[in-house]
Amino acid sequence: MQRKEELLSRINEVKTILDKMKKRGRCFSFNPPVIFGKIRVDEIVLQLMKDCTAFVNDVNKLRQTGKTISIDYRILWFYKYDIAYHFYKENGHLYVGGKTLGQLLRWKSEQRRKYFNNPHKRKNRPDDNFNFNGEEYKIPLMEAIGMVWDPEQEDWNMYYSLLVEYYKERGHTCLPTHWVQNGLDLGAWCGRIISHKDQLNDERKKQLADVNF
């Protein structure tokens, strides 16, 4: 079992690297991998995620024997980030839905709250400051697995991508009202778009025109 102090030291190392990258205008990503200096940053982050997950699993096993052991919130964050990373790797996005993924959805919502510091700041106020309480290095980590900070924009991105798939397969977008695609109510979403068409901005109107909506 990894020692807590060792993991916390490595977390601080990752924070330092990502902070330096930000100052030099470098972005973090898993694909393509990022080399900063002579360091493969993605490999360091992946190994840290793996070890934090192993640590949490070991602690949970010890808890089952009746021992009371706490887990540092920083280690727990990378454990949950590991779950989110594998979801993204499997699905190609971080659009989380369904009761079985409730824990991941709650964690993702928590990251949004920290980013905006106030959920009411996000609407039409993109220049508002975010507040990660000194842990802004988590922002590029989240964005590397497809985090979209504005949930309304995330909904648009996901449903529009499904609409594009439908259009490419059938050559039109006259889909039934109750049409479900990839587990999402695409037909109902299209109905809402029609009902609120006056609220669409020019960019979204153009996107819909591209698929002859």
N, C-alpha and C positions, 0 to 999 in steps of 0.2 A: 504494500500500500504506500502510495506517494505521501510524503510529509506535507502538511498544509503549508508550512513556511516556504518550502521549495516551490510549490505551485504559485503562491502569492508573489514570490520573487520573479517568477517567469511571467506572470500577468503584468507586473510592473515593467518588465523588459519590453513586452509587446506594446504597452502603452507608450513607452518612451520612443520606440521605433516609429509607431504610427503618428505620434505628435511631430516627430522630425520630418516624416514624409509630408505631412500637411503643410508645414512651414516652407518646404521646398517645392510645393505644388505637385506632389506625386500622389496618385490615387492607388488605393489598395484593391486587389481583385484576386480571385482564385483562378480565373481563366480569362485572359492569359495570366500566368504567374508573374509575380512582381519580384524583381531583384533590386534591392536597395543597398548600395555599397557592394559587398560580396555576400549579402544575406538573401536567401530565398524566404521572403517574409511569409508567403502562403504556407510553406512547410512548417515554419515555427508555430503559426497560428493553428494549423491542423493538428499538430502533435499536442499542443496545449489543450485543445478541445478534447482530444482523445483521452488525455491523462486526467482532466477534470471530470470527465464522464466516468472513468474507471474509479476515481476517488469517491464520487457520489454513490456509485453502485456498491462499493465496499462499505461505506458508512451505512447505507440502507440495510445491508446484510447484518452488520453489527447491531443495528437498532432492533432487528428481529429477534436478537438474543436477549433483549431487555436493556441494552446499554443506551444511555442518553448521550448523544453526540451531536453537536451543532455543526452546521456547514457554513463557512464564510460566504456571504452574499456574492463576492467576486468570483469564487469558484462555481457557485450555483449558476451565475450568469453564463459562464462558458459552457456549462453542462446543458443549459436550455438552448444556447446558441448552437450547440452541436446538433440538437434535435431539429432546430429550424434549418440548419445547413443541409442535413440529409433530406428533409422535406423538399427543399429547393432543388437539390441535386436530382431527386426522383421525378419532380413535377415540372421543373423549369420555371417555377414562379413561387411566390410566397403568399399566394391568395389562399387563406386558410378558412375552411368552413366545415360544418358538421359537428355533432356532439362529441364524437370520438377524439376530436382534435381541440377540445375546449381549453385544455391547459396551454397548448401552444398559442391559441388565439388570445387568451388572456395575457400571456407574456408579451406577445406582439403589441397588444393594445397598451400595455404598460410602457413599452419603448416609445410609442407615439406620445403618450402623455408627458413623458420626460422630455421628448424632443420639443414639443410645443409649449410645455410648462403650463399651458392652459388650453383645453380643447376648443375654446371659442376663438382662439387666435388664428386658427388655420384658414378660415373662410375669407377669401379675397384679401388676405393680409400676408403675402408670402415673405415680407421683409421682417416679420417679427422675430425676435431672438428666440433661440432654443436654449434649454438649460438641462444639461446632463450631469449637473453637480460635479463638474471637474472631470467627467469621464466622456468627453466629446470624442475620444478615440473610438468609441463604440459605433459612432455614426458611419464611418466608412466600412466597418465590419458588417453592419446591417445592410447597407446599400450594396455590398458585394454579393448578397444573397437575394437581391431583388426587392428590398424594402421600398415601398412607395409610402411616403409619410402622410400624404393626404388620402384618407380612405375613399373619398368620393372619386378622386382621380384613379385610384386603384380599381374601383368598381368599373369605371369606364374602360380602362385598359383591358381588363379581363373579358368583359362582355363584348367589347368591340372586336377583340381578337377572335372570339367565337363566331361573331357575325361574319368576319372575313373568311373563316374556314367554311362556313355555310355557303357563302357566295361563290367561293372557288369550286366547291363540290357541285353546286346546282345552277350557278349562273344567274341567280336572282336572290332577292332578300324578302320575298313575300312568304314568310314562314308563319306557321300556325300560331295562334295566341298562346297555346299551352305547350309549345315546343321546348323540350328540355335537351340540353346538349352538355356533355361532360358533367352531368349532375347539377347544372345551373339552369334556371328558368329564363332561357334566352328570349322566348316569345313574349313573356311578361315584361322583360326589360325593354324590348322594342316597343311595346305598347306604351310604356312610360315615356319613352323618348318622343313618340308621336304626340302624346298628351302635353308634353312640356317643350315642344319644339321651339317656342318663342324664347326659351331660356338658353338655347344652345349658342355658344360663341362661334366665331367664324371658323376657327380651326376644326372644331367638331363637325360643323356643317360640311366642311370640305372632306373630312374623313368619311362621312356618311355618303357623300356624293361619289366618292371613289368606289363604293360598292353598290351604286345605283339604288340607294335606300329610298 
